[in-house]
């Protein structure tokens, strides 16, 4: 009998909330805060992490100026392109979403999302 699939953390088996591509990597967030990165050239998961503290439900992601950004119901965040570590850009964003969080970027790299009921523009000067 062939061995079964590796045991995945429960936060990775709850459905995909958001996807983004940066270079050869596909970034994904699940509906319960699971984070994964797939190397598209070898078609394997190269990183997983539990991000429930920042991303407890639905999320959105966008790639801008070589960085993947995400937004949850509570936080606007970015992933380090080398280590995949999450860092907060804006805490307490608390968007009043009607259909889940959204984030987008313009040609200058400025991010657009909701803070409460207001559309906000964020310039990340990392």
N, C-alpha and C positions, 0 to 999 in steps of 0.2 A: 504494500500500500504506500502510495506517495505521501510525503509529509504535506500538511496543510499550509495555508498562507501564514506568514509571520503574524504574531499577535499585535494588533494595532491598538493604540490608546483609544478609548471610547470617544474622545473629542474628534477623532479623525474618521469616524464612521457615521456621521450625522448629516451628510449632504453638503454639497458645495455651496457656499454663499458668494464667493468672489474669486476671479482669476485675473492674472496679469502676466505679461511676458516681458522679461528684460534679458536681452542677449539670448543665450542658450538655455535660460532657466524659465520655467513656468512656476509662478508663485500661486498658491491656493490657500484660501481660508474656508473653514467649514462653519456650519451654522452653530456650532458650540465651541468656537475658539481654537479648533485645531489648525495648525499652520504647517504647510508642507511645501517643499521645493523639489521640482522634477528637473533633472538635467535632460534636455530634449535630445541631445546627441547620443546619449547612452540609454535613454528611456528608463531611467531609474530614479527613485526618490533619493535625494542626497541630503535632505534635512527635514526634520520634523520638530515641532515645538508646541507647547500648550500656551495659548495666548488668551485664555478665558478671562483673565483679569482685565484685559483691555478690550477684548472683542467677544462678548458673551452671547451674541446672536448674529443677526444678519450684518453684512458688511459690504463694502465696495472697495475696489482698488483701481489705481491708474498708474502708468509709468510716465514720469516726466523728468527730463534732463538726466537720464540714466539712473533714476531712483524709483523704486516702487513705493507708492503711498497708499495708505488705506484709511478708511473711516468706518467707525462703528457707531452705535447709538450714543456713545459717550465720548469718544476720543478720535482725534486725527493723528495718525502716526506714520512712520516711515520704516523701511527695512534697510539695513546696511547691505550694500551690494556684495561685500566680501564675506561677512560672517552671518548674514541673514538675521542679525539681532534687531529686535524691534525697539524703537525709541519714540517717545511722545513728541509730537509737534505742537498740538493744542489739546490740553486736558479740559474736561468739562465742556466739550463742544455741544453735547446734548441736543442734537438736531431734532426738530419736531417733524419727523418723517411721516409721510403718508403711505409710502410704499417701500420702506427700507432706506438705509443710508445711501448717499450718492456723493461722489467726488469727481471732479474733472480738472483739467489743466489747460491753460492757454499756451500759445507759442513762446511766451517768455518764461514759462514754468510756474506761473502763479496758479495756486490751487483755489477751487471754488467748491464750497459745501454749505451746509446750513448750521447756524448756531441759534438754537431756539427756533423761532419762526423767521429768522432773518438770513438772507443769502450773504455769505461773507467771502472775502478774498483773503487768502493767506499767502504771504511770501516767506518761504522757508529759506533762511540764510545760514543753513547748516555750516 
